Amino acid sequence: MEITCKNCHQIYTGHYCNNCGQSAETHKINAHFLWHDIQHGLLHFEKGILYSLKQLFSRPGHSIREFIEGKRVRHFKPLSLVVVLATLYGFMYHYFHINLYPYTSDVK
């Protein structure tokens, strides 16, 4: 059976695209997908973290749309990215007293 890659539009057979490496099975984003992402995604760092950060800062809508459409080869898993960034912020706040959201006492 021939499959058209959602990432690069190459026609291929098998479990992975011969051109870009995208998996033939891109699962829908539902509760099962999120639970699997939580269990496995936090322990397996892949190569897409810098690409994902760059895309989210420069073209956030395009990046999110690509991931939802199934073009996930170059992207870091979103839930893992949130946890990594939250951990980094917590580390900076605790050890270096860097607070990006300082409390303001201007409210009367």
LUMKE-289257 format. One record per residue (C-alpha): chain; z, y, x. Coordinates in pm, whole numbers, plus 50000, padded with zeros to 5 digits. Each point is the difference from the previous one (the first is absolute). Layout:
% LUMKE-289257
mol, w, v, u
A, Z, Y, X
...
//
This chain:
% LUMKE-289257
mol, w, v, u
A, 50000, 50000, 50000
A, 49903, 50340, 50140
A, 50257, 50278, 49997
A, 49946, 50372, 50046
A, 50267, 50154, 50222
A, 50196, 50276, 49826
A, 50054, 50171, 50333
A, 49655, 50012, 50166
A, 49770, 49861, 49726
A, 49875, 49718, 50227
A, 49899, 49679, 49819
A, 50175, 49691, 50141
A, 50136, 49655, 49919
A, 50344, 49870, 50088
A, 50348, 50143, 49997
A, 49944, 50307, 50222
A, 49721, 50253, 50044
A, 49795, 49927, 50312
A, 49946, 50373, 50059
A, 50344, 50162, 49962
A, 50253, 49718, 49951
A, 50105, 50097, 49644
A, 50148, 49707, 49807
A, 49791, 49871, 49711
A, 50310, 50003, 49781
A, 50138, 50345, 49927
A, 50276, 49957, 49751
A, 50073, 50245, 49721
A, 50292, 50231, 50060
A, 50269, 49863, 49769
A, 50364, 49889, 50021
A, 49910, 49680, 50187
A, 49793, 50193, 50256
A, 50285, 50249, 50054
A, 50261, 49722, 50036
A, 49780, 49821, 50255
A, 49949, 50331, 50183
A, 50375, 50057, 50017
A, 50071, 49648, 50129
A, 49726, 49974, 50260
A, 49865, 50347, 50061
A, 50312, 50138, 50161
A, 50015, 49727, 50262
A, 49632, 49996, 50100
A, 49885, 50324, 50158
A, 49627, 50019, 50013
A, 49769, 50241, 50167
A, 49936, 50249, 49718
A, 50304, 50230, 50014
A, 49841, 50286, 50197
A, 49675, 49980, 49801
A, 50193, 50003, 49671
A, 50213, 50298, 50102
A, 49693, 50195, 50113
A, 49816, 49923, 49676
A, 50301, 50084, 49780
A, 50036, 50340, 50168
A, 49629, 50085, 50012
A, 49857, 49828, 49688
A, 50283, 49861, 49786
A, 49804, 49945, 49679
A, 49717, 49821, 50177
A, 50240, 49777, 50192
A, 50193, 49897, 49689
A, 49680, 49939, 49804
A, 49865, 49776, 50279
A, 50316, 49790, 50003
A, 50001, 49958, 49621
A, 49629, 49904, 50004
A, 50080, 49719, 50246
A, 49887, 50158, 50328
A, 50316, 49904, 50190
A, 49891, 49883, 50345
A, 50077, 50324, 50186
A, 50300, 50107, 49788
A, 50368, 49938, 50064
A, 50181, 49862, 49695
A, 50136, 50293, 49794
A, 50347, 49860, 49931
A, 50046, 49917, 50368
A, 49887, 50350, 50093
A, 50261, 50156, 49769
A, 50277, 49784, 50148
A, 49892, 50075, 50359
A, 49989, 50375, 49935
A, 50334, 49997, 49814
A, 50159, 49807, 50288
A, 49856, 50244, 50252
A, 50134, 50296, 49802
A, 50343, 49836, 49965
A, 50009, 49936, 50374
A, 49905, 50362, 50079
A, 50253, 50136, 49751
A, 50287, 49782, 50124
A, 49952, 50016, 50376
A, 49830, 50335, 50053
A, 50131, 50192, 49695
A, 49643, 50086, 49900
A, 50001, 50085, 49632
A, 49660, 50078, 49852
A, 50161, 50095, 49668
A, 50299, 50221, 50084
A, 50246, 50089, 49728
A, 49969, 50360, 49889
A, 50297, 50181, 49853
A, 49791, 50280, 49844
A, 50044, 49858, 49649
A, 50254, 50195, 49794
//
